[in-house]
C-alpha cells in the first residue's frame, strides 16, 4: 500500500506539471487535474474511495457557495428556470436517449431509460465553477443553466429509486415515494430552522471572538452539518449544502463566508477532477477510441440540440437557448454514480459502461473550452449579434458606486452624507458590532474583511468610482490598498494618515491622503464627489 503522504505529493507534483504550462495558454486548471487523474490511474494503484470522499466535499462547498448567491427571493424569481426548463430537459433528453439505447443497442427498456436519464444530467461542478469565475452566472444563459442544474440534482433521487425498484423487484413502489417526500420535507424544515436561527446565532458568537480561525471553523461546521443532515435523510450532500447556503445568503455574513470558503472549494474541487481522471483506463481508450469519440460527440451534439429546441420555445432570444444548450451538453458527475450502480448490479454490459464513463470524462474535458469560447460558438450559429444580455447582477448591489471601508464614527458620518447626496455606496467592516450599528441606522453596510481580495471583488471594485478607507491600522490599510490596486489600478483611493512616511508611500501609488486631524468627513466626501464627477 502506498503511503498517503506520498500519494498527495505525487498528485500535487503531477498537477503542477500539467497546470503550469496550461496556465500560460489560459487553459483552465480543470484540464490539468483530470489529466493528473488519468496519469495516476494508469501508473499507481490508488484507493479510489478515499479520493472520492474528499472530492464529494469539494462539490459540497461549491453548492454551498452557489446557494449563498441565490437567496429564497431570487429562487422564487427562477421558478421557470428550475421547474419548467429543468423538468423539460430531464424528461425530453432522458426519454430520447433512453429510446436510442432501447431500439439501437437493444438494452432492457427499464435500464435504457435510467441510462438515458444519466446522460441527460450535466456537470454542476464544472459548469457552475466556470460560470462563477467568469461572472457569467448572472447573465440570462447562466441563470437558465443554473436552474436546469438545480433540477437535475433533485432528479438524481428518483433515478436512484428507479434502480432500487429494478434490483428489488418485490419492493413496494408507494412506500419508497412516500419515504422520499418525507425526507425532502424533513430536510426542508431542518434547513430552515438551522439556517435561519441556529447557524446565524453560532456565527455571531464566533465573530465576537474576532478570531479568523474560529469564524472559519464555525462556517465549516455549518456547511458540513447541513450536508450530513441531507445524507442522513437519504438525499445528496450537495442538496443540503445548497439549501443551507441559500438560507444564509440573507444574513450579513454572506460575503465574508464566501471569501473564506473559496480556497477550500477550489482545492477540494481539484481533487474531484483528479478522481474523474482516475476512472479512465488508457489501454481501453486506445483500443476503442473510435466508438468512444463517436458516443461523446453524438451525445453532446444531440443534447445541446435538444436543450436548444426546448428553450427556444420559452426564452426571448435565440442566443440564450444556444449558449445554454452548449454549456450543458456534457455528461455530469452524478452519471458516474448511476453507472457504478448499474455495473454493481450487472444491469448493463461492462464494455458499454466503460465506454460511457470515458465518454463522460471526455465531455467534461471539452466543457472548459466550450464555456471559454461560448460567445464565438454562439456567433457561428447566430450572426445577429445583440448586446441585450451584456449585464451582470452584482453581489454588492451597486455599480459606479463608492466603496466605504470602515464603518466607525467617521465612516458612518460619510455614509450619512452619501445618503443625503443620493450617491450609491456600499460600506464594509469586519467588526460585527459596527455592522449592526450601521444596519440599525439604515446604512448599506455588510460584514467582511476588506483585506481579503475576494471580498473586494464581491464589492465590485472594478466598477466603483472611488474607495474611501477610514481604517486606522496602517498595516491593514496597506493590504487593502495593494489588493484594490491589483484589481483596479486606475481606481481613486482615499485614505487617512498623518505619518509623513505613510503619506509618501501612498503618493507613490497615486492614492489621495487626508490628514487625520482635519474635518475628515467633509474633505473625504468632497474628494469622493470630485472623483465621481471626473468619471
Secondary structure as GFF3:
##gff-version 3
##sequence-region A 1 535
A	DSSP	alpha_helix	4	24	.	.	.	ID=ss1
A	DSSP	alpha_helix	29	41	.	.	.	ID=ss2
A	DSSP	alpha_helix	48	69	.	.	.	ID=ss3
A	DSSP	alpha_helix	72	76	.	.	.	ID=ss4
A	DSSP	alpha_helix	79	79	.	.	.	ID=ss5
A	DSSP	pi_helix	80	85	.	.	.	ID=ss6
A	DSSP	alpha_helix	86	103	.	.	.	ID=ss7
A	DSSP	alpha_helix	109	120	.	.	.	ID=ss8
A	DSSP	alpha_helix	124	133	.	.	.	ID=ss9
A	DSSP	alpha_helix	140	167	.	.	.	ID=ss10
A	DSSP	alpha_helix	173	193	.	.	.	ID=ss11
A	DSSP	pi_helix	194	198	.	.	.	ID=ss12
A	DSSP	alpha_helix	199	208	.	.	.	ID=ss13
A	DSSP	alpha_helix	212	232	.	.	.	ID=ss14
A	DSSP	alpha_helix	237	248	.	.	.	ID=ss15
A	DSSP	alpha_helix	254	277	.	.	.	ID=ss16
A	DSSP	alpha_helix	282	287	.	.	.	ID=ss17
A	DSSP	alpha_helix	289	312	.	.	.	ID=ss18
A	DSSP	alpha_helix	318	327	.	.	.	ID=ss19
A	DSSP	alpha_helix	334	344	.	.	.	ID=ss20
A	DSSP	alpha_helix	350	372	.	.	.	ID=ss21
A	DSSP	alpha_helix	374	381	.	.	.	ID=ss22
A	DSSP	beta_strand	402	405	.	.	.	ID=ss23
A	DSSP	alpha_helix	409	420	.	.	.	ID=ss24
A	DSSP	beta_strand	425	429	.	.	.	ID=ss25
A	DSSP	alpha_helix	432	440	.	.	.	ID=ss26
A	DSSP	beta_strand	445	447	.	.	.	ID=ss27
A	DSSP	alpha_helix	453	458	.	.	.	ID=ss28
A	DSSP	three_ten_helix	461	463	.	.	.	ID=ss29
A	DSSP	beta_strand	466	469	.	.	.	ID=ss30
A	DSSP	alpha_helix	474	487	.	.	.	ID=ss31
A	DSSP	beta_strand	492	496	.	.	.	ID=ss32
A	DSSP	alpha_helix	500	508	.	.	.	ID=ss33
A	DSSP	beta_strand	512	514	.	.	.	ID=ss34
A	DSSP	alpha_helix	520	534	.	.	.	ID=ss35
###
